[in-house]
Amino acid sequence: MAQQERARATREKIVDGAALTFYRLGYGLATTGDIAKEAGVTRGAMYFHFQSKEDLARAVIAKEQSLALSASSHIHARNRSALETMIILCADLAQRLLADPVVRAGVRLTTEVTNFDPPLRSPYDEWMRTFSHLAAQAITDGDFGSDVNPEKFARFLIPTFTGIQLVSDTYTGREDLLQRMREMWEYILPSVVPANRLEIARGWLDEIVPDLTGD
């Protein structure tokens, strides 16, 4: 049992080292030697657990997805409205992108690497399923108009949020990500929320992501 625990701890150490390396260098420039050095293990120990750089990248993404699912479960357990839950999920990811190296690396790998087989689609698929379901519930709640198509909404919002993350990273190292995410919702809300619910929706946005500009 002690040997299994040591092996598990070593594997986690390698994944965390890979996350730091992939985020700092990107997938293309990172080498297995860089990862072993960052993790503080020998290359032999690393190759005992992972056969290739791609295996390491997929392990980082899998850990990031596990963290995302755990966070999503906790957010859903708050029993807020579907619209509030969508805004909270976006704010939570933005905050974790500022603080968690595994999340930062997982998102970078997902947006940067396009030549894996099979492709790295699962994070996007999961987010779009979640937001499509929440959008459908928001329609039922009366917080979205009945003319909103939940699947189209999810296919629009997730790529939009992904693009905001990338541009924010380029300009400010994501320091302004929460404010840029808030602005995204400021523009989206009037197009999907009925007029008689718009002030309530804006109040939820103010509560979840306060406007830091004072505009």
N, C-alpha and C positions, 0 to 999 in steps of 0.2 A: 504493500500500500504506500509506504514512504517513497519507494522508487517511482510509482505512478504519479504521486503528488509532485515529485521533483521534475518528472518529465512534463507534466502539465504546466508547472510554473515556468519551465524553460521555454515551452512553446509560447506561452503568453508573453514572455519577455521578448521573444523573437518577433512576434506580431506587433508588439508595441514599438520595438526598434524599427521595424519595417514601416510602420505608420509615420514615425518621425522622419524617416529617410525619404519616403515617397512624397510627403508633403513638402519637404525642403527642396528636393531635387527634381521631382516629377518622375514618372515611371521610366521615361526614356533614358534619363541620365543616371538614375540610381543603379548601383551594381549590388550583387549579392555580397561582395566584400564590404561595401558601405554599410549594408544592413547588419552584417555580422558584427562589425565594429561598433555601430550604434547600440546594438543589443548587448554587447559585452560577452559574446559567445564565440567559439571557434566556428569556422565554416563547416567543419565536420558535424558539429552539433546542430547547426542550422539545416544541413542537408539530411540529417536523420529525420527531421520533422517535415521539411519541405523540399520537393525535388527541383523546383525552378523559381525564378523571379515571378512568373505568372501565378504560381501556387501561393506565393507570399502575398501578392496583390489581392487575390481572391479571398485569402484569409482575413486581410484587413477589411475588405468590403463586407465580408460576412459578419465580422465583429461590429462594424458600424451599423449594419442592418439590425443586428440583435439589440444594440443600444437604442436604435430608433423605435423598434417594436416595443421595447420596455417603456420608453418615454411615452409612446402613443397610448399604451394601455393605461398608464397613470393619468394621462390627460383625459381619456374617455371616461375614466372612473369618476371624474369630477361632476359628471352629469350636467354639464353646461349645454346650451343649445348647439345645434349642428353648426351654425354660422360662427358662434363664439369658438367652438372647438377647432374649426378650420384656421381661424386667426391665431389661436393659441399654438397650434401645431407649427405654423410658420414661424412664430416668435420663438418657440422652443428650439427649432432647428437653427435659427439665426444665433441664438445665445450659445448653443453648443458648438457651433462653428467658430465662435470666438474663444472657447475655453478648452475644447477637447481635441487633442491631436489625432485620435483615431477617427473622429467624425470629419475633421478637416481633410485627412488623408483619404478616407473613403469617398468623400464627395469629389475630391480632386481626381481620383482614379476613375470614378464613374463618368466624369465629364471629359476626361483627357484621353482615355484609352479606348480606341475604337476597333482594334484588330484582334480582340480575343475571340476564341471560338469555344463555347457559344458566347455571343455578345453579352456585355454587362447591362442587361435590360431590367433585371429584377427590381432594383431600387426604384426605378421610374414606374414600373408596373404596379408596385405596391402603393406608392404615393397616389397614382392616378385612380386605382381602385378605391382607396380610402376616401379621396376627395369626391369621387363620383357618388359614392354611397352617402357621404355627408351632404352633398348638394341636393340629392334626392330627398333627404330628410328635411333640409332647409325649405324645400318647396312645400312639403307636407306641413311644416310648422308655420308657413306663411311668411318666412323671412326672405325667401327667394320668389320671384315671380313665376307663375305657372308656365310661362313661355321659355324658361331656362332649360336647356338640355344638359342634364348632369354630366354625361360623358364628354360632351364638347367643352363644358366648363372646366372639367378636370384636365383635358388635353390642352387647354389654353393656359390655365393657371400654373401648372407644374413647370412647363418650359419657361414661362415668364419669370417665375421665382428663381429658377436655375440661372437664367441670364442675369438677373439682378445680383445673384451671389457672385458670378464671375466678374462682372463689371466692378462691383464693390471691392472685390479682392484686388483687382488691378489698380484701382484708384487710391484706396485707403487701407489695404490689408484687412478689409471687412469692418473697419471701425465704424463705418456709417451704415452697416447692413440693416440694423433694426429700423433706422429712419427710412431707408430706401424701401424696405419691406412694407412699412406703414404707408408710404406714398403709393405703392402698388395697390393696396387695399382701398385707399382714398379714391382712386380712379375706378376700381372695380365695383365698389358698393353701389353707386348710382345706376349702374347698368344692369344689376341683377336684383336689387332689393326694391320692393314696391315703395311708392312714395310715402305711404302712411307708416312704414316701418323704418325709413331711412335714418331718422334722428336717433332711434333706438340703436340701430346698427352702428352708427357713428359713435355713440356713447360707449358701446362695447369696445370698439377700436381704441378710443381714448383711454379706457381702463386698462386694456391689455398692453398697448404700445403707445405710451404718451408721446405727444408731439414735442420733440426736443428743440425745434426751431422757433417756436412761438408764432409761426405764421398762421 
